[in-house]
Amino acid sequence: ETKEEFVKVRRRDLERLTTEVMQLRDFLPKILNGDILGTFQKLDAIESNMEKKEEEIEQLKMDCEHFRARLETAQADCMREKK
């Protein structure tokens, strides 16, 4: 058996508290959704930036391989000329 306890509260205080709770229920999801949306937009921008950087890295690797091949060719030509 549960014994209930009661507390006396002025009607005006109860109405004020009820109003605050209703306002929180109304505004909190809007504020949180805005924050979450902003966070997702930042995440999307960061992911796009990362993809671009990865593409740049791939291009630099290809450039490096190209220059390495040219260097090896030039070195081989130089060795042939010395002989």
C-alpha positions in Angstrom: 0.0 0.0 0.0 1.4 3.4 -1.1 1.0 6.3 1.2 0.5 9.5 -0.7 1.9 12.8 0.5 0.5 16.1 -0.4 2.0 19.6 -0.4 0.1 22.9 -0.3 0.9 25.2 -3.1 -0.6 28.5 -4.0 -2.8 28.4 -7.1 -0.8 31.3 -8.6 2.5 29.5 -8.1 1.0 26.3 -9.7 -0.3 28.2 -12.6 3.0 29.9 -13.1 4.8 26.6 -13.0 2.3 25.0 -15.4 2.9 27.9 -17.8 6.7 27.5 -17.6 6.5 23.8 -18.3 4.2 24.4 -21.3 6.6 27.0 -22.6 9.6 24.6 -22.2 7.7 21.8 -24.0 7.1 24.3 -26.8 10.5 26.0 -27.1 13.0 23.3 -26.1 12.5 21.1 -29.2 12.8 24.1 -31.5 16.0 25.2 -29.9 17.5 21.7 -29.8 16.4 21.0 -33.4 18.1 24.2 -34.5 21.3 23.2 -32.6 21.2 19.7 -34.1 20.6 21.1 -37.6 23.5 23.5 -37.2 25.8 20.7 -36.0 24.8 18.5 -39.0 25.5 21.3 -41.4 28.9 21.8 -39.8 29.6 18.1 -40.1 28.5 18.0 -43.7 30.8 20.9 -44.5 33.7 19.2 -42.7 33.1 15.9 -44.6 33.0 17.8 -47.9 36.3 19.5 -47.0 37.8 16.1 -46.1 36.8 14.7 -49.4 38.4 17.6 -51.2 41.6 17.1 -49.2 41.6 13.4 -49.9 41.3 14.2 -53.7 44.2 16.7 -53.4 46.3 14.1 -51.6 45.6 11.6 -54.4 46.5 14.2 -57.0 49.8 15.0 -55.2 50.6 11.3 -55.0 50.1 10.9 -58.7 52.2 14.0 -59.4 54.9 12.6 -57.1 54.9 9.3 -59.0 55.1 11.2 -62.3 58.1 13.3 -61.2 59.8 10.2 -59.8 59.4 8.4 -63.1 60.8 11.5 -64.9 63.7 11.6 -62.5 64.5 7.9 -63.1 64.4 8.5 -66.8 66.6 11.5 -66.6 69.1 9.6 -64.4 69.1 6.7 -66.8 69.7 9.1 -69.8 72.5 10.7 -67.8 74.2 7.3 -67.1 73.9 6.4 -70.8 75.6 9.7 -71.8 78.4 9.1 -69.3 79.1 5.7 -70.9 
